[in-house]
Amino acid sequence: MNIWRFTDGKPGHDSQSIGLCDAIGRLTDVTRFDVQASSIISSLGQLLLKKFPFGETLPDPDLIIGAGHGTHFSMFAAQNARGGKVIVLMKPSLPLSFFDFCIIPKHDRVSEKNHIITTSGSLSPVQFNNNKSPDRGLILLGGISKHYHWDNESVEKQIVKIINDNPEVKWAIADSPRTPETTLKNARSRVNNGLEILNYPETCTTEIRKHIFNAKTIWITQDSVSMIYESLSSGASVGLIELKNKDTQKVEKTIGTLITENKLTSFSKWDKTHSLAPGSSDFNEADRCAKILLDKGAFN
């Protein structure tokens, strides 16, 4: 099968669409082509003309996959010109009936229908690893966002406590484009042992995912939801570096459910018990969704 994967350039969205494409590739032979989404105005023009010039050199798609509102009209323009079934990840801004299949988190509260698949969280390209290195730890930092208040001092204190209380662990720490410059620098100066620094943008996404795959213990700031799901998918014990929320009730409910189900441990709880919820092999939403798509005839 030929898959056209539409991207809006956002890492969290790419993580989900790549995760699904990889999972489909484990069920059947596929060739994936990555296509940059066009602007809405450009895509509407392509729809009217029934042309999609960005895919002229590509074979016709069997599946068209994309995550993020910015991919929707481009996917429809491609389908209108070249065919294929459109699969959208995340709740779309357009009516669900417009899409052949919709893969949507449960917290968005959509009704179950034949073309709708609900998930426990974001899809991930990271696979479960049963042979993780017990002495490897990873800290993943998000940063300034519209959903959470970022408090440098609070984040740094949590990082220092985590590292200094686990001296037997070889820690790596990765920042992101949203991380304030002082956070990593200040935290590094306050810990007792050495740190492997994975600076953005010197460290590629593939390298970060290798660390996620291998690390037995992973701590993530609360704003980095896609990283939480990637880490859970890998089978790591995952801790949550806490932030104060602004207006993220849906996300907070999802994170709260993960904590209640003992899949994720908050810093506050860990600070009292010094114990993280164990990793699990049953958190692979990408493979589960790919198998459901197969059963529903999406690959025919």
C-alpha positions as CSV (number, residue, x, y, z in Angstrom):
1,M,0.0,0.0,0.0
2,N,1.0,3.6,-0.6
3,I,0.5,6.0,2.3
4,W,0.6,9.7,2.0
5,R,1.3,11.2,5.4
6,F,0.4,14.8,5.7
7,T,2.4,16.9,8.1
8,D,1.9,20.4,9.5
9,G,5.5,20.4,10.9
10,K,4.4,20.1,14.6
11,P,6.4,17.3,16.4
12,G,3.5,16.1,18.5
13,H,1.3,15.7,15.4
14,D,4.1,14.0,13.4
15,S,4.7,11.6,16.3
16,Q,1.1,10.4,16.1
17,S,0.9,10.0,12.3
18,I,4.3,8.4,12.1
19,G,3.3,6.0,14.9
20,L,0.2,4.9,13.0
21,C,2.1,4.5,9.7
22,D,4.7,2.4,11.4
23,A,2.0,0.2,13.0
24,I,0.3,-0.3,9.7
25,G,3.7,-1.2,8.2
26,R,3.9,-4.0,10.8
27,L,0.7,-5.5,9.4
28,T,1.2,-5.2,5.7
29,D,3.8,-3.9,3.2
30,V,3.6,-0.1,2.8
31,T,5.5,2.7,1.2
32,R,5.2,6.1,3.0
33,F,5.4,9.4,1.4
34,D,5.5,12.6,3.6
35,V,3.6,15.5,2.2
36,Q,3.7,19.1,3.6
37,A,0.2,20.5,4.2
38,S,-0.7,23.6,2.2
39,S,-2.6,26.6,3.4
40,I,-6.3,26.5,3.6
41,I,-6.7,28.9,0.7
42,S,-4.3,26.9,-1.5
43,S,-6.0,23.6,-0.6
44,L,-9.5,25.0,-1.4
45,G,-8.3,26.0,-4.8
46,Q,-6.9,22.5,-5.4
47,L,-10.2,21.0,-4.3
48,L,-12.1,23.2,-6.8
49,L,-9.7,22.4,-9.6
50,K,-9.5,18.7,-8.6
51,K,-5.7,18.9,-8.8
52,F,-3.0,18.2,-6.3
53,P,0.3,19.4,-7.8
54,F,2.4,18.5,-4.8
55,G,1.8,14.8,-5.4
56,E,2.2,14.7,-9.2
57,T,5.4,12.5,-9.0
58,L,3.9,10.1,-6.4
59,P,1.9,6.9,-6.9
60,D,-1.8,7.2,-6.0
61,P,-2.4,6.9,-2.3
62,D,-4.3,4.0,-0.7
63,L,-4.4,5.8,2.6
64,I,-4.1,9.5,3.4
65,I,-3.1,10.1,7.1
66,G,-2.7,13.3,9.0
67,A,-2.9,14.9,12.5
68,G,-3.6,18.5,13.2
69,H,-6.3,20.9,11.9
70,G,-3.8,22.3,9.4
71,T,-3.7,19.0,7.4
72,H,-7.5,18.6,6.8
73,F,-8.1,20.5,3.6
74,S,-4.8,19.3,2.1
75,M,-5.9,15.7,2.7
76,F,-9.3,16.3,1.1
77,A,-7.6,18.0,-1.9
78,A,-5.3,15.0,-2.4
79,Q,-8.2,12.6,-2.1
80,N,-10.4,14.5,-4.5
81,A,-7.6,14.5,-7.1
82,R,-6.0,11.1,-6.5
83,G,-8.3,8.9,-4.4
84,G,-7.5,7.0,-1.3
85,K,-9.1,6.8,2.2
86,V,-8.6,9.7,4.6
87,I,-7.7,8.9,8.2
88,V,-7.6,11.8,10.6
89,L,-5.9,11.7,14.0
90,M,-7.2,13.8,16.9
91,K,-10.7,15.4,16.9
92,P,-11.0,17.3,13.6
93,S,-12.4,20.8,13.2
94,L,-14.6,19.6,10.4
95,P,-17.6,17.2,10.7
96,L,-16.5,13.6,11.5
97,S,-18.6,12.3,8.6
98,F,-16.2,14.0,6.1
99,F,-13.5,11.5,7.0
100,D,-13.3,7.8,6.1
101,F,-11.8,7.0,9.6
102,C,-11.3,9.2,12.7
103,I,-8.9,8.2,15.5
104,I,-9.8,10.4,18.5
105,P,-8.8,10.4,22.3
106,K,-11.6,9.3,24.7
107,H,-11.4,12.6,26.5
108,D,-12.9,14.4,23.5
109,R,-16.1,12.5,24.2
110,V,-17.2,11.4,20.7
111,S,-19.8,8.8,20.1
112,E,-18.6,5.4,18.9
113,K,-19.4,4.7,15.3
114,N,-18.1,2.3,12.7
115,H,-15.6,4.8,11.3
116,I,-14.6,6.3,14.7
117,I,-11.9,4.7,16.9
118,T,-11.3,6.1,20.4
119,T,-7.9,5.9,22.1
120,S,-6.6,6.2,25.6
121,G,-4.1,8.8,24.5
122,S,-1.8,9.8,21.7
123,L,-0.4,7.3,19.2
124,S,3.3,6.8,19.3
125,P,6.1,5.5,17.1
126,V,8.0,4.2,20.1
127,Q,7.9,0.4,20.6
128,F,7.8,-1.5,23.9
129,N,11.3,-2.6,25.1
130,N,11.4,-5.5,27.5
131,N,15.2,-5.1,27.9
132,K,15.6,-1.6,29.2
133,S,18.7,-0.5,31.0
134,P,17.9,-0.3,34.7
135,D,20.6,2.3,35.4
136,R,19.4,4.7,32.6
137,G,17.2,7.6,33.4
138,L,15.8,10.4,31.1
139,I,14.3,13.8,31.8
140,L,12.3,15.5,29.1
141,L,11.5,19.2,29.3
142,G,8.7,21.1,27.6
143,G,8.4,24.8,28.4
144,I,6.3,27.9,27.8
145,S,2.8,26.9,26.6
146,K,-0.7,28.3,26.5
147,H,-2.0,25.5,28.8
148,Y,0.4,25.6,31.8
149,H,2.2,28.1,33.9
150,W,6.0,27.4,33.7
151,D,7.8,28.1,37.0
152,N,11.5,27.8,36.5
153,E,12.3,27.5,40.2
154,S,9.7,24.8,40.8
155,V,10.8,22.7,37.7
156,E,14.5,23.1,38.7
157,K,13.8,21.9,42.3
158,Q,12.0,18.9,41.1
159,I,14.8,18.0,38.7
160,V,17.4,18.4,41.3
161,K,15.5,16.3,43.8
162,I,14.9,13.5,41.3
163,I,18.6,13.3,40.2
164,N,20.2,13.7,43.6
165,D,17.9,11.1,45.2
166,N,18.9,8.6,42.5
167,P,22.7,8.7,42.3
168,E,22.9,5.2,40.9
169,V,21.1,6.3,37.7
170,K,23.0,7.7,34.7
171,W,20.8,10.6,33.8
172,A,20.2,12.3,30.4
173,I,18.2,15.5,30.1
174,A,16.6,16.9,27.0
175,D,15.2,20.4,26.4
176,S,12.9,21.6,23.7
177,P,12.2,24.7,21.6
178,R,9.9,25.9,24.3
179,T,12.3,25.4,27.3
180,P,13.7,28.7,28.8
181,E,17.4,28.8,28.4
182,T,18.1,29.2,32.1
183,T,16.2,26.0,33.1
184,L,18.7,23.4,31.9
185,K,21.7,25.5,32.9
186,N,20.5,26.1,36.4
187,A,19.4,22.5,37.0
188,R,22.7,21.2,35.8
189,S,24.7,23.5,38.2
190,R,22.7,22.2,41.2
191,V,23.0,18.4,40.8
192,N,25.6,16.2,42.4
193,N,26.4,13.9,39.5
194,G,27.1,14.3,35.8
195,L,24.4,14.8,33.2
196,E,24.3,13.9,29.6
197,I,22.8,17.0,27.9
198,L,20.6,16.5,24.9
199,N,20.3,20.1,23.6
200,Y,17.7,21.1,21.1
201,P,18.3,21.4,18.1
202,E,21.6,19.5,18.1
203,T,19.8,16.3,19.1
204,C,17.4,14.9,16.5
205,T,14.1,13.3,17.3
206,T,15.4,9.8,16.4
207,E,18.1,10.2,19.1
208,I,15.6,11.2,21.7
209,R,13.4,8.2,20.9
210,K,16.5,5.9,21.3
211,H,16.9,7.3,24.8
212,I,13.1,6.8,25.5
213,F,13.4,3.2,24.2
214,N,16.3,2.4,26.5
215,A,15.6,4.3,29.7
216,K,14.1,2.4,32.5
217,T,13.0,5.6,34.3
218,I,11.6,8.7,32.5
219,W,10.5,12.0,34.0
220,I,8.5,14.5,31.8
221,T,7.1,18.0,32.4
222,Q,3.3,18.0,32.6
223,D,2.9,20.0,29.3
224,S,4.6,17.4,27.1
225,V,1.7,15.1,26.6
226,S,3.0,13.4,23.5
227,M,6.2,12.6,25.3
228,I,4.3,11.1,28.2
229,Y,2.6,8.6,25.8
230,E,5.8,7.8,23.9
231,S,7.5,7.0,27.2
232,L,4.5,4.9,28.4
233,S,4.5,3.0,25.1
234,S,8.2,2.1,25.6
235,G,7.5,0.3,28.9
236,A,9.3,2.8,31.1
237,S,8.4,3.8,34.6
238,V,7.2,7.4,34.1
239,G,7.1,10.3,36.5
240,L,5.4,13.7,36.0
241,I,7.2,16.9,36.7
242,E,4.4,19.1,37.9
243,L,3.2,22.4,36.5
244,K,0.2,24.6,37.4
245,N,-2.5,24.4,34.8
246,K,-4.3,27.2,33.1
247,D,-7.3,25.9,31.1
248,T,-6.5,22.3,30.4
249,Q,-9.4,20.4,31.9
250,K,-9.5,17.7,29.2
251,V,-5.7,17.1,29.4
252,E,-5.8,17.2,33.2
253,K,-8.6,14.6,33.3
254,T,-6.5,12.4,31.0
255,I,-3.4,12.7,33.1
256,G,-5.5,12.2,36.2
257,T,-6.8,9.0,34.8
258,L,-3.3,7.7,34.1
259,I,-2.3,8.5,37.7
260,T,-5.4,6.8,39.0
261,E,-4.8,3.7,36.9
262,N,-1.2,3.6,38.3
263,K,0.4,4.1,34.9
264,L,1.9,7.5,35.7
265,T,3.3,8.9,39.0
266,S,3.2,12.6,40.0
267,F,6.2,14.2,41.6
268,S,4.2,14.9,44.7
269,K,3.3,11.2,45.2
270,W,6.9,10.1,44.3
271,D,8.3,12.6,46.8
272,K,6.4,10.8,49.6
273,T,6.9,7.2,48.5
274,H,10.1,7.3,46.3
275,S,8.4,4.8,44.1
276,L,7.2,5.0,40.5
277,A,4.4,3.0,38.8
278,P,6.0,0.0,37.0
279,G,6.2,0.1,33.2
280,S,3.8,-2.0,31.2
281,S,3.6,-3.7,27.8
282,D,-0.1,-3.1,27.3
283,F,0.1,0.6,26.2
284,N,0.6,0.4,22.5
285,E,-2.3,2.4,21.0
286,A,-0.8,2.6,17.5
287,D,-0.7,-1.1,17.0
288,R,-4.2,-1.5,18.5
289,C,-5.6,1.1,16.1
290,A,-3.9,-0.3,13.1
291,K,-5.4,-3.7,13.8
292,I,-8.9,-2.2,14.2
293,L,-8.4,-0.4,10.9
294,L,-7.5,-3.7,9.3
295,D,-10.6,-5.4,10.8
296,K,-12.8,-2.6,9.5
297,G,-11.5,-3.0,5.9
298,A,-9.5,0.2,5.7
299,F,-6.7,-1.5,3.8
300,N,-9.0,-3.0,1.1
